[in-house]
Amino acid sequence: MIKKDLFIIMKQETIAENIMELTCTSPLTKQMTEPGQFLHLRVDTSEDLLLRRPISICDVDVENETVTMLYRIDGKGTKRLSLKQPGDTINILGPLGNGFPLEATERGETALLVGGGIGVPPLYYLSKQLTERGVKVIHVLGFQNQVNVFYENEFSALGETFIVTADGSYGEKGFVTDVIKQKDISFDTMYTCGPTPMLSALQTAYREKRLYLSLEERMGCGVGACFACVCHVEGDTTQTLYRKVCTDGPVFPVGEVVL
């Protein structure tokens, strides 16, 4: 059953260059217990913004019925969303999709969470839940440069955190894969979300590990009806098998889909 509600904005502020933190409230937040799922937002009712915007869930306070989302201002829809104020409402569909499998990592094991850019936010709710289950968490978070960095303190409060920037203006210089190797980080499970080149590099390097990847794709309906976000199944020589990122994902185990 598709769930939809008018969420009331509690807070909205800029936390990095073009990165907004949006907190809303609705009784539907009580159903947002699976990290890695996403929400589909209809910014307003104007005719030039017919499609909803998929935004990942960064954090949930079930008791107080609030959900926090981080998003990047990257077009007309998100620009208009950034202008909304506390007290305004947003039509939100969700939670949607299949998230990260918490049960893949047992108590006492180590989980490495690797995020890139706007792929970082869903890892925060994941890290909180893994920590509560007795899992040791390590974070490697990649950004373009210093002005793009966000949530360093929040992640550091949960576990060891490495920040890496492509230009070296903050933290380590290079890419997330460089830091994992340089620091010789060992882990039992890796969870990752970010741009496809980053996911592809991690999949190549750690294909034999327990690895779960969350894909970022443009979507139409968000509920599996429009086929706008399909990806092919790895090893399918017929090129006829596919998965829908919105309903089969966005999280897939390593080797299931072609990146």
N, C-alpha and C positions, 0 to 999 in steps of 0.2 A: 504493500500500500504506500503510495507516494504521500509524503507528509510536507505540508506547506503552512507557513504562518507569517504574520507581520511581526518582525522582530523590532524592538525599540532600541535605538542607539543610546548607550549609556556614556560612551567616551570615544573620542576619535582624536588622534594626535600624530604628528610626524615624529618618527624615531630614527630615521636616517634619510639620506638623500633619496627623495621620491618613494620612500617606504612609509606606509601608514599602519598604525595599530588601531583596530576597530573593535570595540567591545559592545555586544548587544545582549538583550535579554529576551527570553521566550521559554515557555514550558517545554518546548521541543528539545531544549538543551539536555534534558534528563535522558534522552535517547542517544546522546553523543558520547558513547563510552569507548568507542573503537578508534584508536589513533591512526591517522592516515586517511580517514574518510574526508570528504569535502562537502561544501555547501554550494548551491547554485543560486546566485543573487540576481534578481531583477532590479536594476538600479532605480529606474523610474518608469513611467508609462508612456514616455514620448515615442513616436513612431520610428525615430532613428536609432533606438536602442532596443530592438525587439528581442534579441538574444540575451539570455542570462549569462553571468560571468561566473565560472567555477573558481572558488577560492578555498584553499585548504584550511582545516581547523588547526589553530595553533595551541589553544588551551581551552579547557572547559572547567567551570566551577558548577558542578551538578547541584550542590546544595543551594547555591544562590541563583541558579538558573541563568548563568551568563556564559557566553562563548566569545573568545577572542580570535580575531583573524588578522594576519598581516598580509598586506598586498602592496604591489608596486604600481605607481601611477604610470601607465604605459599605453594610454589611448583614451578615446573619448569617454568610454564607460567608466573606467577607474578614475579618470579626472573628475567626472561628475559625482562619482561616489565619494571622493575625497572632500567634496564641498558640503556634504550632509553634516548636520549638527546633532548634539544630544537632544533627544526628544523626538527626532524624526524617525520614520519607520522604513523598513526595507522588506520587500517580499522575498522570503528565502525558502528554498526547497531543500530538504535534506533531513538527516545526513544521508549521503549517497556514496556508493562504491564500497569496495572491500579494502580494509586498511592493513596495517602491519600485523603479522602474527606474533603476539606476545609469547605464546606458548612455545615458540621455536627456541627460546632461550631459557634455560633452567636457572633456578636460584643458585647463586654462587658463581655462575659463568659470567663472561665478559661480553658486552655488546658494543660494537663500534658503530657510531652513528655518523654518517658522512653527508653533509649538505652543501649545496651550491646555490648562492644567490637566494632567490625567492623560493627555492626548494628547501630552505632551512626550517621554516616555521612548523611544518607537521612533525618534525623530529622532536620538538620541545614537549608536546603532549605525550609522545612515545617515550621519551626519556623519563618523564615523571612517572609514568606507569611501570616502566621496567624497574626503576629504582624502588618503587613501592613493593615490587615483587622480589626484592633481594638480589637483583642483577647489578653488577658493576658496569657503569657506562663510561665510555670515552667518546668525546666529540671532536670531529675535525670539520671545521666550517670554512668554506671558501667564498671569497668575495672579490670583486674587481679591484677595489681600492679602499682606503680608510673610510671615506665618507659613506660607503655602502654598508659598513659593518653594523650589525644590530644583535641584541640579545646575548652579548658575550657574558655579562654578569649572570643572567638567568641560567644559561647552560652551565657556567662554572659552578653555580651553587649545587648542581646535581652530580657533577663529575669532572674529571680532567678534561680541559677544553683547549684545543689548538685552533688559532685563527690563522688563515693563510690568505694573502692577497696576491693577485696576479702581478701587480707592479711593485710589491714589496713595501708599500707605504705604511703598512701596519702588520704586525705579527710576522709569520714566516713568509718568505717570497716564493712564489711558484704556484703549484696546483695541489689539490688535496692528495693526489696519488704520490706526489713528491714527499709530503710530510709523513704520510703513513710509512713510507720506506725509510726516510731519514731518521725517524724516531723509533723505528723497529717496533711498531705497535702490534701486539698480538691480541687476538680476539677469537671468540667462538662463533659469533654471528655478526654479520654486517647488515645494517639497514641504511638505505640511502635514497635521497631525493634531490633532483637538480636537473640541469640541462643534459640533453641526450649524449653529447660528447663525453661528459664526465661519467655518466652511467655506463657508457660503452667501455671506457678505459678501466673502470672498476670491474666490470664483468669479465674483461679479458684477463686482468691481473688476478682475480680471485674467484674464478669460475668453479674451482673445486671446494670452495667454502660454502657455509650456510649464508646465502646472500639474497636479500629481498630489495627490489628496486621499485620506486614509485615514479611513474612516468608523468611528465607534464605535457598535456596535449590540448589543442584547441577543441572545444566541444560545441555541439549545437543544442541538443535537447537535454543531455546529461542523464537520460534514463534508458538509453539503448535503442531508441526508436529511429534515429536519423543516420546512424552509421558514419558520422563525421570523424570519429576518433578511433577507427579500427587500426589494428596493427597485425602483421602476419605472424604465424606461429613458426618458431624456429625449427628447421629441419623438414618443413613441408615442401617437397619438391613440386607439388601440384599448384602451389600458390593459391589455393582455394580455402585454406583454413585460416581463421583470424580470431582475434580477441577484441572486445570493445573495452577501451580504457575506462569508460565511465561506469560500466556495470560489472565487467570481469575484473577490472583493476580498480584504482590506479596502481595497486601494488601487485607485482608479479614475482615469483621465485626466479632465480637465475636460470637462464636457458629456456624459458617458456616462450618468450616473444622476441622478434627481431627488433633490435634498437636502431 
